[in-house]
């Protein structure tokens, strides 16, 4: 069962005001569901994100031996045994397939893992190599999915090159937690905040974590069942907060003020661009103060912020430079090219130079944008329409439920004029 959204959405220039609740964190939901599979007993994950990506993880958990049950606002998982011999479809979720590769390596029976067209273009080779060095048998397709994995894992220490994706390190840490004692050495670790989320999730499940910065990680103990809640998601909240900075005033509740999520940086970014930002408890409020100020910022540690940061830069009075974006070509789309292409279609001057996106702000004219099969590109372009001179149509909007199924409803709740059009997809 996959969640659906319209293929084409038109966002009219609007003023937004009000409060919405942050969706549950996708990153935490993925990790907690897989750890619940590894824990012997029944775990209760409260307020999980229910999106297409996390439904792919729930399906993987079931096929790999867990017994999950999804209720209203809660997911229960009876875990303890990892079973292979399945065919796991991860849809478009890179986190699902990469963590599942590590988990599947605990079974002597081979598991076949694959995804949709975009996921099958995303690399897994460094993770394959690391799992092989631990004793697993891994056969990938030219370094990408589909991939076949079987175990068991025999070695409790490993090195991984995580320059392309921190998900390689996350997969190994989660899989390694099953061994009782485990040591991971990470070279060129990217998006470090996501590894912090992994370490916090491991601690929730009773695994002791020792570390030497972001170079060496030691785990002690195995996952134990938990009853724990998923925190709010700064990644999804960033779109609503940006809407406030562009077109009115928005409050998002359910966000922890101290949180390892790398996209919590949206708060700092909005302040630096001149928006009025207030943080009180679990509520972040953002208000427009007029044209934004340009920034020169490195987003290497928060790559998922790039689409929404680019839209904010389009509304700044001057030239912004977003740096550290080389790895965006390995996302659901070639995100760097997709952002620049869309901004140009909407009347904004944007240029890519290596891993730098240079944007000359001054406002958005309007027009037709394309998601390129990427949920974050679709949501960013929808937000771009709020302050545009004429409407913005977003084609290929149907991928938004991958991470934020309630996006359109929340945008409308804030007063945005949104028109969903059946058909008209790319």
Secondary structure, 3 states (H helix, E strand, C coil): CCCCCCCEEEEECCCEEEEEECCECHHHHHHHHHHHHHCCEEEEEECCCCCHHHHHHHHHHHHCCCEEEEECCEEEEEECCCCCCCEEECCCCHHHHHHHHHHHCCCCCCEEEECCCCHHHCECHHHHHHHHHCCCEEEEECCEEEEEEECCCCCCEEEEECCCCCHHHHHHHHHHHHHCEEEEEEECCCCHHHHHHHHHHHHHCCCEEEEECCCEEEEECCCCCCEEECCECHHHHHHHHHHHHHHEEEEEECCCCCCCCHHHHHHHHHHHCCCEEEEECCEEEEECCCCECCCEEECHHHHHHHHHHHHHHHCECCEEEEECCHHHHHCCCCHHHHHHHHHHHCCCEEEEECCEEEEECCCCCCEEEECCCCHHHHHHHHHHHHHCCCCEEEECHHHHHHCCCCHHHHHHHCCCEEEEECCCCC
